[in-house]
């Protein structure tokens, strides 16, 4: 069996997902039997799998970038003739499945949106278009749609996608090699961390607003991430330890030593970042949105807050007890081991191939 993964962008969660899926499938099916088509500018996110990577030029999310993806996909289909084509995220799923709709080659098509486009907070017209396109392509140009949470599965059913096309598989990750390294002292500032893109979906603006009126002696905020493509630059608040994008291993080191990870996401399919925090024994403050309540058990592994109530996040930061956060982190680690390991995810994916 030959498998081709195809993505129009991978920075962030999709790269983490592929880092879990690729080694498992390479071990199962052979080194030359598993390939990934990704942007050339993002290939360093999968540097451990250079022999398995095919690339296309993409400077930003643009018509030219989409066209280059389509051309390279067609070339790869002709040369590699995969048995299974696995599309990741919205635009790869859109353009890739349109290609496959007109392609005479018999290939099983699996699609994982990694968060439905029609679940985003945008105009009604855009949501209608996203909903319509996803429904048509899922029902007529896809063999299997993988939803990464119960929330995503329910959205798919409500959108009119055929139940027989759908399956739900939670994301999973390999236990990190780095170990929790919490500072046990409670007579110190709270160490908080944000990791991700500076876009509307990830809610970095919510965190920036929440810390505006907090005495900086109360907390130390470290920020890892940045803008992607042609997105507008974001002003980083004064006093923040801003590190830009870092390799996953370094991100995990920061997660392991922080007291709490803050996730003010407005939209989240099923967060790999949250799983990484749980695996590292780190508590999470997350928006009470989308699939996040499936991952964070309020009062046990972290806390949930209303994104429409900035004061609620501010209160969590100012009133947190470090010892209690560390206890929540350990509870999250136990939940991760029971439900969200990479082996659980990969075994379920393999059963679909």
TIKEPA-139575 format. One record per residue (C-alpha): residue number from 1; residue in one letter; x, y, z. Coordinates in Angstrom, 3 decimals. Each point is the difference from the previous one (the first is absolute). Layout:
// residues N
{pt NUM,'A',{X,Y,Z}} ...
//
This chain:
// residues 353
{pt 1,'X',{0.000,0.000,0.000}} {pt 2,'X',{1.265,3.477,-0.895}} {pt 3,'X',{-1.304,3.046,1.892}} {pt 4,'X',{0.299,3.655,-0.977}} {pt 5,'X',{-0.756,2.732,2.532}} {pt 6,'X',{-0.666,3.408,-1.561}} {pt 7,'X',{-0.262,3.368,1.738}} {pt 8,'X',{-0.064,3.592,-1.234}} {pt 9,'X',{1.518,1.213,3.278}} {pt 10,'X',{1.349,-1.913,2.989}} {pt 11,'X',{1.469,2.465,2.507}} {pt 12,'X',{-1.518,-0.629,3.397}} {pt 13,'X',{-2.391,-2.845,0.725}} {pt 14,'X',{0.162,-1.790,-3.364}} {pt 15,'X',{3.786,-0.326,0.216}} {pt 16,'X',{-0.384,-1.486,3.487}} {pt 17,'X',{-2.686,-2.375,-1.321}} {pt 18,'X',{2.229,-1.165,-2.866}} {pt 19,'X',{2.943,-0.463,2.360}} {pt 20,'X',{-2.109,-2.602,1.783}} {pt 21,'X',{-1.601,-1.664,-3.020}} {pt 22,'X',{2.987,-0.242,-2.372}} {pt 23,'X',{2.375,-2.110,2.159}} {pt 24,'X',{-2.787,-2.406,0.935}} {pt 25,'X',{-1.025,-0.534,-3.628}} {pt 26,'X',{3.608,-0.200,-1.221}} {pt 27,'X',{0.581,-2.759,2.541}} {pt 28,'X',{-3.182,-1.789,-1.085}} {pt 29,'X',{0.264,0.325,-3.804}} {pt 30,'X',{3.662,0.733,-0.781}} {pt 31,'X',{2.267,3.002,-0.497}} {pt 32,'X',{-0.866,0.628,-3.658}} {pt 33,'X',{-3.720,-0.626,0.433}} {pt 34,'X',{-0.941,3.116,1.982}} {pt 35,'X',{0.432,3.503,-1.431}} {pt 36,'X',{-1.071,3.517,0.924}} {pt 37,'X',{-0.559,2.909,-2.396}} {pt 38,'X',{0.537,3.295,1.849}} {pt 39,'X',{1.105,3.598,-0.732}} {pt 40,'X',{3.740,0.299,-0.563}} {pt 41,'X',{0.159,2.821,2.531}} {pt 42,'X',{-1.538,-2.278,2.664}} {pt 43,'X',{2.076,-3.118,-0.697}} {pt 44,'X',{2.311,0.746,2.914}} {pt 45,'X',{-2.946,-0.728,2.311}} {pt 46,'X',{0.441,-3.658,-1.013}} {pt 47,'X',{3.787,-0.087,-0.191}} {pt 48,'X',{0.147,-3.501,1.490}} {pt 49,'X',{-1.827,-1.361,-3.066}} {pt 50,'X',{1.921,1.646,-2.865}} {pt 51,'X',{0.004,-3.221,-2.048}} {pt 52,'X',{-3.784,-0.085,0.100}} {pt 53,'X',{-0.676,3.647,-0.862}} {pt 54,'X',{-1.088,1.421,-3.346}} {pt 55,'X',{-0.386,3.777,-0.287}} {pt 56,'X',{-1.589,2.769,-2.022}} {pt 57,'X',{0.817,3.755,-0.002}} {pt 58,'X',{-2.222,2.121,2.226}} {pt 59,'X',{0.903,3.402,1.423}} {pt 60,'X',{-3.446,0.740,1.410}} {pt 61,'X',{-3.608,-1.102,-0.202}} {pt 62,'X',{-0.711,1.263,-3.520}} {pt 63,'X',{-1.344,-1.068,-3.382}} {pt 64,'X',{3.553,-0.759,-1.140}} {pt 65,'X',{0.618,-2.141,3.079}} {pt 66,'X',{-3.232,-1.943,-0.571}} {pt 67,'X',{0.885,-0.493,-3.676}} {pt 68,'X',{3.443,-1.330,0.867}} {pt 69,'X',{-1.591,-2.427,2.453}} {pt 70,'X',{-2.401,-1.269,-2.675}} {pt 71,'X',{2.746,-0.439,-2.613}} {pt 72,'X',{2.306,-1.873,2.346}} {pt 73,'X',{-2.856,-2.184,1.221}} {pt 74,'X',{-0.840,-1.020,-3.587}} {pt 75,'X',{3.677,-0.747,-0.735}} {pt 76,'X',{0.293,-2.063,3.166}} {pt 77,'X',{-3.137,-1.980,-0.767}} {pt 78,'X',{1.458,-0.935,-3.379}} {pt 79,'X',{3.448,-0.958,1.279}} {pt 80,'X',{-0.772,-1.559,3.389}} {pt 81,'X',{-3.474,-1.460,-0.603}} {pt 82,'X',{-1.044,-0.089,3.688}} {pt 83,'X',{-2.642,-2.421,1.231}} {pt 84,'X',{-1.125,2.443,2.702}} {pt 85,'X',{-0.039,3.791,-0.252}} {pt 86,'X',{-0.345,1.766,3.337}} {pt 87,'X',{-0.870,3.704,-0.215}} {pt 88,'X',{0.639,2.214,3.023}} {pt 89,'X',{-1.919,3.228,0.701}} {pt 90,'X',{-2.441,2.102,-1.998}} {pt 91,'X',{1.833,1.237,-3.091}} {pt 92,'X',{1.865,-3.239,-0.696}} {pt 93,'X',{-3.328,-1.767,0.405}} {pt 94,'X',{-1.733,2.445,-2.333}} {pt 95,'X',{2.432,0.059,-2.909}} {pt 96,'X',{1.248,-3.539,0.489}} {pt 97,'X',{-3.443,-1.589,-0.025}} {pt 98,'X',{-1.042,2.022,-3.042}} {pt 99,'X',{3.031,-1.465,-1.776}} {pt 100,'X',{-0.944,-3.495,1.155}} {pt 101,'X',{-3.607,0.467,-1.109}} {pt 102,'X',{1.237,0.265,-3.600}} {pt 103,'X',{2.876,-2.446,0.374}} {pt 104,'X',{-0.478,-3.461,-1.579}} {pt 105,'X',{2.536,-1.510,2.408}} {pt 106,'X',{-1.603,-2.194,2.641}} {pt 107,'X',{1.242,1.280,3.346}} {pt 108,'X',{-1.650,-0.065,3.412}} {pt 109,'X',{-0.514,3.602,1.138}} {pt 110,'X',{0.130,0.794,3.719}} {pt 111,'X',{-0.562,3.554,1.156}} {pt 112,'X',{0.647,1.548,3.393}} {pt 113,'X',{-1.018,3.675,0.234}} {pt 114,'X',{1.797,0.430,3.347}} {pt 115,'X',{-2.853,2.358,0.902}} {pt 116,'X',{-2.947,0.775,-2.295}} {pt 117,'X',{0.259,3.257,-1.950}} {pt 118,'X',{-3.732,0.616,0.445}} {pt 119,'X',{0.472,-0.024,3.783}} {pt 120,'X',{2.078,3.164,-0.143}} {pt 121,'X',{-1.509,3.242,1.216}} {pt 122,'X',{-0.497,1.805,-3.301}} {pt 123,'X',{-2.819,1.341,-2.176}} {pt 124,'X',{-3.133,-2.054,-0.623}} {pt 125,'X',{0.701,0.015,-3.737}} {pt 126,'X',{3.490,-1.419,0.446}} {pt 127,'X',{-1.258,-2.641,2.421}} {pt 128,'X',{-2.731,-0.974,-2.481}} {pt 129,'X',{2.561,-0.360,-2.805}} {pt 130,'X',{2.440,-1.970,2.182}} {pt 131,'X',{-2.820,-2.245,1.193}} {pt 132,'X',{-1.311,-0.643,-3.526}} {pt 133,'X',{3.429,-0.769,-1.474}} {pt 134,'X',{1.033,-2.288,2.855}} {pt 135,'X',{-3.288,-1.913,-0.226}} {pt 136,'X',{0.269,-0.539,-3.760}} {pt 137,'X',{3.637,-1.060,0.082}} {pt 138,'X',{-0.471,-2.258,3.028}} {pt 139,'X',{-3.022,-1.763,-1.473}} {pt 140,'X',{1.265,-0.363,-3.587}} {pt 141,'X',{3.820,0.211,-0.034}} {pt 142,'X',{1.084,-1.585,3.283}} {pt 143,'X',{0.061,-3.539,1.354}} {pt 144,'X',{0.556,0.868,3.663}} {pt 145,'X',{-0.124,3.232,1.997}} {pt 146,'X',{1.890,-0.047,3.291}} {pt 147,'X',{-1.450,2.318,2.636}} {pt 148,'X',{2.455,0.685,2.802}} {pt 149,'X',{-2.559,0.589,2.757}} {pt 150,'X',{-3.611,-0.709,0.926}} {pt 151,'X',{-0.664,3.693,-0.567}} {pt 152,'X',{1.317,-0.228,-3.567}} {pt 153,'X',{-1.987,-3.182,-0.642}} {pt 154,'X',{-3.220,1.669,1.142}} {pt 155,'X',{0.695,3.029,-2.215}} {pt 156,'X',{0.491,-2.305,-2.988}} {pt 157,'X',{-3.340,-1.722,0.572}} {pt 158,'X',{-1.744,3.371,0.382}} {pt 159,'X',{1.595,1.128,-3.259}} {pt 160,'X',{-1.623,-2.889,-1.868}} {pt 161,'X',{3.055,-2.189,-0.490}} {pt 162,'X',{-0.869,-3.668,-0.418}} {pt 163,'X',{0.431,-1.804,3.330}} {pt 164,'X',{1.421,-3.017,-1.823}} {pt 165,'X',{2.919,2.144,-1.170}} {pt 166,'X',{0.896,1.175,3.502}} {pt 167,'X',{2.187,-1.369,2.732}} {pt 168,'X',{1.304,1.633,3.181}} {pt 169,'X',{3.639,-0.471,1.035}} {pt 170,'X',{1.504,2.174,2.701}} {pt 171,'X',{3.462,1.400,-0.626}} {pt 172,'X',{2.778,-1.698,1.923}} {pt 173,'X',{3.677,0.616,0.707}} {pt 174,'X',{3.030,-2.001,1.078}} {pt 175,'X',{1.028,0.581,3.618}} {pt 176,'X',{2.644,2.764,-0.096}} {pt 177,'X',{3.539,-0.915,1.008}} {pt 178,'X',{0.365,3.211,2.007}} {pt 179,'X',{-1.243,-0.227,3.563}} {pt 180,'X',{-2.082,2.463,2.041}} {pt 181,'X',{2.327,2.551,1.559}} {pt 182,'X',{-2.278,2.157,2.135}} {pt 183,'X',{1.394,2.477,2.479}} {pt 184,'X',{-1.507,-1.223,3.315}} {pt 185,'X',{0.315,3.419,1.627}} {pt 186,'X',{-3.328,1.781,0.462}} {pt 187,'X',{1.524,3.333,1.027}} {pt 188,'X',{0.644,1.165,-3.542}} {pt 189,'X',{-1.789,1.325,-3.120}} {pt 190,'X',{-2.293,-2.365,-1.877}} {pt 191,'X',{1.691,-1.449,-3.110}} {pt 192,'X',{-2.511,0.062,-2.881}} {pt 193,'X',{0.443,-0.990,-3.625}} {pt 194,'X',{-1.712,0.639,-3.335}} {pt 195,'X',{0.887,-2.058,-3.089}} {pt 196,'X',{-1.482,0.496,-3.462}} {pt 197,'X',{-0.854,2.219,-2.912}} {pt 198,'X',{-0.864,3.653,0.550}} {pt 199,'X',{-3.329,-0.242,-1.756}} {pt 200,'X',{-3.644,0.444,0.901}} {pt 201,'X',{-0.645,-3.724,0.463}} {pt 202,'X',{2.718,-0.437,2.635}} {pt 203,'X',{-1.130,3.056,1.999}} {pt 204,'X',{3.397,1.504,0.808}} {pt 205,'X',{-1.741,3.394,0.101}} {pt 206,'X',{-2.186,-1.276,2.868}} {pt 207,'X',{3.063,-0.852,2.085}} {pt 208,'X',{1.609,3.370,-0.770}} {pt 209,'X',{-3.163,1.776,1.169}} {pt 210,'X',{-0.252,-2.122,3.148}} {pt 211,'X',{3.507,0.832,1.235}} {pt 212,'X',{-0.269,3.754,-0.637}} {pt 213,'X',{-0.941,0.948,3.536}} {pt 214,'X',{1.880,-2.703,1.881}} {pt 215,'X',{3.065,0.935,2.023}} {pt 216,'X',{2.958,-1.547,-1.849}} {pt 217,'X',{1.417,-1.125,3.354}} {pt 218,'X',{-2.783,-2.599,0.127}} {pt 219,'X',{0.942,-1.914,-3.155}} {pt 220,'X',{2.651,-0.727,-2.614}} {pt 221,'X',{-1.470,-0.548,-3.477}} {pt 222,'X',{1.960,-1.906,-2.648}} {pt 223,'X',{-1.350,0.032,-3.561}} {pt 224,'X',{1.019,-2.476,-2.706}} {pt 225,'X',{-1.367,0.383,-3.533}} {pt 226,'X',{-0.748,2.809,-2.392}} {pt 227,'X',{-1.808,0.938,-3.173}} {pt 228,'X',{-0.184,-2.288,-3.038}} {pt 229,'X',{0.126,1.021,-3.646}} {pt 230,'X',{-1.200,3.494,-0.766}} {pt 231,'X',{-1.853,0.564,3.268}} {pt 232,'X',{0.378,3.378,1.682}} {pt 233,'X',{2.655,0.316,2.684}} {pt 234,'X',{-1.141,0.110,3.619}} {pt 235,'X',{1.273,2.321,2.718}} {pt 236,'X',{1.503,-2.053,2.822}} {pt 237,'X',{-0.782,1.494,3.428}} {pt 238,'X',{2.938,1.480,1.906}} {pt 239,'X',{1.707,-2.338,2.437}} {pt 240,'X',{-0.937,-3.165,-1.898}} {pt 241,'X',{2.716,-2.573,-0.682}} {pt 242,'X',{-0.622,-0.430,-3.738}} {pt 243,'X',{1.915,-2.885,-1.622}} {pt 244,'X',{-1.545,-0.273,-3.476}} {pt 245,'X',{-0.424,-3.435,-1.573}} {pt 246,'X',{2.043,-2.784,1.592}} {pt 247,'X',{0.560,-3.701,-0.808}} {pt 248,'X',{-2.485,-2.305,1.683}} {pt 249,'X',{2.619,-1.409,2.385}} {pt 250,'X',{0.718,3.466,1.367}} {pt 251,'X',{-3.704,0.814,0.258}} {pt 252,'X',{-0.488,-3.116,2.109}} {pt 253,'X',{2.821,1.069,2.297}} {pt 254,'X',{-1.762,3.309,0.647}} {pt 255,'X',{-3.344,-1.740,0.529}} {pt 256,'X',{1.597,-2.365,2.517}} {pt 257,'X',{1.325,2.808,2.178}} {pt 258,'X',{-2.960,2.386,-0.141}} {pt 259,'X',{-2.747,0.090,2.618}} {pt 260,'X',{-2.897,0.444,-2.413}} {pt 261,'X',{-0.571,0.070,-3.761}} {pt 262,'X',{-2.584,2.544,-1.142}} {pt 263,'X',{-2.163,-0.847,-3.034}} {pt 264,'X',{-2.478,2.803,-0.790}} {pt 265,'X',{-1.024,-1.642,-3.303}} {pt 266,'X',{-3.269,1.014,-1.605}} {pt 267,'X',{0.124,-3.067,-2.222}} {pt 268,'X',{1.826,-3.276,0.583}} {pt 269,'X',{-0.644,-3.327,-1.720}} {pt 270,'X',{1.871,-2.036,2.613}} {pt 271,'X',{3.183,1.526,1.319}} {pt 272,'X',{3.281,-1.916,-0.180}} {pt 273,'X',{1.519,2.813,2.040}} {pt 274,'X',{-2.413,-0.764,2.839}} {pt 275,'X',{1.030,-3.671,-0.169}} {pt 276,'X',{3.657,1.015,0.185}} {pt 277,'X',{-0.734,2.031,3.123}} {pt 278,'X',{-1.875,-2.929,1.555}} {pt 279,'X',{2.831,-2.404,-0.851}} {pt 280,'X',{2.464,2.422,1.602}} {pt 281,'X',{-2.068,0.264,3.171}} {pt 282,'X',{-0.955,3.630,-0.570}} {pt 283,'X',{-3.359,1.522,0.920}} {pt 284,'X',{-2.004,1.824,-2.681}} {pt 285,'X',{-2.185,3.102,0.008}} {pt 286,'X',{-2.131,-0.299,-3.137}} {pt 287,'X',{-2.947,1.715,-1.636}} {pt 288,'X',{-3.272,-1.820,0.519}} {pt 289,'X',{-0.336,-0.432,-3.768}} {pt 290,'X',{-0.284,-2.752,-2.607}} {pt 291,'X',{1.818,-3.197,1.005}} {pt 292,'X',{2.077,1.451,2.843}} {pt 293,'X',{-2.476,-1.123,2.703}} {pt 294,'X',{0.536,-3.576,-1.279}} {pt 295,'X',{3.686,0.317,0.860}} {pt 296,'X',{0.082,2.188,3.108}} {pt 297,'X',{-1.992,-1.176,2.984}} {pt 298,'X',{-0.894,3.192,1.869}} {pt 299,'X',{1.266,0.007,3.568}} {pt 300,'X',{1.917,-3.238,-0.534}} {pt 301,'X',{2.549,0.416,-2.816}} {pt 302,'X',{-0.394,3.749,-0.434}} {pt 303,'X',{-2.598,2.755,-0.287}} {pt 304,'X',{-2.369,1.246,-2.713}} {pt 305,'X',{-0.903,3.643,-0.576}} {pt 306,'X',{-2.469,1.885,-2.173}} {pt 307,'X',{1.776,1.794,-2.866}} {pt 308,'X',{-2.628,2.722,0.185}} {pt 309,'X',{0.986,0.722,3.591}} {pt 310,'X',{3.610,1.223,0.082}} {pt 311,'X',{-0.261,0.498,3.761}} {pt 312,'X',{-0.503,-3.740,0.503}} {pt 313,'X',{3.425,-0.769,-1.518}} {pt 314,'X',{1.542,2.895,1.904}} {pt 315,'X',{-1.401,-1.407,3.246}} {pt 316,'X',{1.407,-3.452,-0.738}} {pt 317,'X',{3.460,1.474,-0.443}} {pt 318,'X',{-0.093,2.226,3.079}} {pt 319,'X',{-1.626,-2.528,2.354}} {pt 320,'X',{1.871,-3.175,-0.942}} {pt 321,'X',{1.737,-2.123,2.586}} {pt 322,'X',{3.186,-1.529,-1.392}} {pt 323,'X',{-0.256,-3.176,2.091}} {pt 324,'X',{-3.567,-0.591,-1.204}} {pt 325,'X',{1.050,0.516,-3.625}} {pt 326,'X',{2.715,-2.616,0.364}} {pt 327,'X',{-2.561,-2.448,1.398}} {pt 328,'X',{-2.265,0.700,-3.001}} {pt 329,'X',{2.935,-0.665,-2.314}} {pt 330,'X',{0.517,-3.462,1.485}} {pt 331,'X',{-3.709,-0.780,-0.442}} {pt 332,'X',{0.286,1.072,-3.635}} {pt 333,'X',{2.963,-2.318,-0.486}} {pt 334,'X',{-2.055,-2.940,1.249}} {pt 335,'X',{-2.837,0.884,-2.400}} {pt 336,'X',{2.445,0.205,-2.916}} {pt 337,'X',{1.435,-3.459,0.710}} {pt 338,'X',{-3.483,-1.512,0.144}} {pt 339,'X',{-1.460,1.567,-3.138}} {pt 340,'X',{2.324,2.033,-2.226}} {pt 341,'X',{3.202,-1.871,-0.846}} {pt 342,'X',{1.287,-0.222,-3.567}} {pt 343,'X',{-0.358,-3.786,-0.039}} {pt 344,'X',{-3.740,0.253,0.667}} {pt 345,'X',{-0.394,2.483,-2.876}} {pt 346,'X',{2.229,-1.855,-2.466}} {pt 347,'X',{-1.581,-3.391,0.598}} {pt 348,'X',{-3.398,1.500,-0.806}} {pt 349,'X',{1.295,1.703,-3.154}} {pt 350,'X',{1.633,-3.236,-1.170}} {pt 351,'X',{-3.358,-1.774,0.245}} {pt 352,'X',{-1.367,2.431,-2.637}} {pt 353,'X',{2.723,-0.547,-2.617}} 
//
